[in-house]
Amino acid sequence: MNMIKVVGFDPALANMGIARMSLDLDTFNLTAESIKSAHTDKRANKVVRQNSDDLRRARELYGELYLGTTGCKYAFAEIPSGGQSARAVYGFGIAVGLLASCPIPLIQVQPFETKLATVGTKTASKEEMIEWAEETYPHLPWLRYTKATKNHAKGDLHEDNEHMADALAVVHAGIRTDEFKAVMALYRAAA
């Protein structure tokens, strides 16, 4: 088997989903190795300036991104766009900056490509993406409710799985892009 390691990112300032996978270059089958949601909290301390705290959070996420790429040949990510507020756009800027610093080749995927490649519809909901990921990779450590809530039963999948599910889905979509197919053609020609 001709295998390479790849990583998928779903970047955001508060949560960045990371999915490390193996890709069989002969069959294009993917095997999920690990998932993670890197979470950064805003400091409640008013002594620290907002921009200094944002820099701390960006550095934490960069460390997670860098570790996520270790041993991988390619990365895949959706590039954030279209914020509803100045603060959201600021967070998107940090996420784009993180992706720009990716130390390995990065394949860009559009959100509709991710949804089509996995759930099969351009309008898939967050819940549908999480369900797809858990059904496709049931062996991964998915977050579940430990007790019943008003809207969820004990054992239901937690919505905090969103970023990890999206990171997995981004890889599934990314290996179908024309950009990645061209990269693979060059890779095979050089081998």
N, C-alpha and C positions, 0 to 999 in steps of 0.2 A: 504494500500500500504506500502511496506517495502522499504523505500528510504534511500540512503546515498548520501552525497556530495562528489564529486571528482573534481580534477583539472588537466588540461592539460597544459604542458609547451612546448614552442618552444624556446629554449634558444640560445641567441647569445649576444655578447658584446654590440652591438649597439641597438638591439631591441629584447625584449623577449616577445613572445606572451603568454598570460595567458587566459585560458578559464575555468570558474567555471561552473559545471554542477551538476544536480541531476540524479542519476541512480536508476531506479526501479529494485530492485533485483529479483522480480518475473518475469518481462517481458524483462529485460535488455534494456528498452527504456530509452533514454537520453533526458533530457530537459536542454537546455542552459540557464543559469542564467545571466552570464555576460562575456564580453570579454574585453581584454585590451592589448595594446602594450606598454610595459615599454621601454622607449627610453632614451638612455644615449648619450650625445654629448661629443666628445673629446674637451677639452679646447684648445682654440687657443693661450692661454697665454703661452709664452715660459718660464716664471718664474717657472712654475710647471714642475717637472720631469715627463717624460712619464710614468714611472712605478708608480709614486704616483697618477697620473691621472687615470691610469688603476685600481688601488686599490680603488679610490673613486667611479669609475663606477661600479666595482664589488660589493662594499658595497651597492650602490643604488639598484642594481639588486637583491641582497640578501634580502633587505628590501621588495621588491616587491614579491619575491618568498615566503618569510615568511608570508606576508599578504595574498597571494593567497592561502596558505594552511590552513588558519584559518577555523576551522569547518569542514574540509574535512577529509575523512578516507584514501583516496588513491590519489596518483599523478601518472601521465603518462607523459612520455617524450621520444623524440628521443634523442639519445646520439650523439653529433656532432663528426664527423671524417672526415679525408681526406682534409686538407687545401691545397690551391695552393701556399701559401707563408708562410714565417716564422710568419708574423703578423697574418695571418688567423689562423694558428695553435695555436698561443698564445691566441687568442680570444676563440678558441675552448677549450683550457685548462681552461680558466676562466669559461666558460659555464659548463664544466664537474665538476669543483670544486663547482659551485653553486648547481648543481644537487646532488652532494655528500653530501651537507649540508641540503638537504631537510628533514624537521623534521617529515615527515610521510612516510609510505612505498611507494616506487617509482617503478612503473612497466615500464620496458624499451621496447621501440617499435622501430623497424627498419623502415627507410624511405619507403622502398617498401611496408611494411605492411600497413603503413598509406595511401599510394596512392591506394593500392588494396581495402582497407576497405571502401573507400569513392568514388573515381572516377572510380575504377574498372580496372585500368591499372597501371603497375609498373612504367611507364614513364610519368605519369601525369605532366603537366606543372604547374608553379606557377599560371597562369591565370585560369586553370581548377580547381585547388584546391580552389581558391577564389570564383569562380562561384558556385562550389559545396556547399561551406559553406554558401554563401548568399542565395542560393535556399533552403537549408535545414533549415536555421535559419534567415528568412527575417526580423524578429522582432528586431534583434540585431543592434547596432549603427555602421553600416558599413561606412567606409570612402569613399566619392565620390568626383569626381572633381567638383569644384564649378563654373568653367568656362572652356570653350573648349580650348584644346591645339592642337598641331600639330597631336598628335596620339590618342587623347581621346576627346569624346564629353562631354559636361556638363552633370553631373549625372552618368557618367560611374564609375564603381568600381575602386578605387585607388589601385595601387600595394602595398601600405603600409599596406593593409589588410592581406598580406601574412602570417605574424607571428600569427595573431589572428586566421586565417583560419586553419593554421597548428596545432595550439593548440587544436582547436575543433576536428580536424581530428585524432590527436594522441589519444584522448580519445576513439573515435569510434574504432580505431584499437586496443587499449590497452585492451578493455573489451573482445576482441576476442582471446587474447593470452592464451596459455596454462598456463603461470605463473598466470595470473589473475583468470582463471578458477579454478586452484588449491587453490588459496587464498579464493575464494568464497566457495569452498567446505568445507574448514576449518571454515570459517565464519558461514556457515549454520549449521555445526556440533556442533559448540559451542553455537549456539542460542537456 
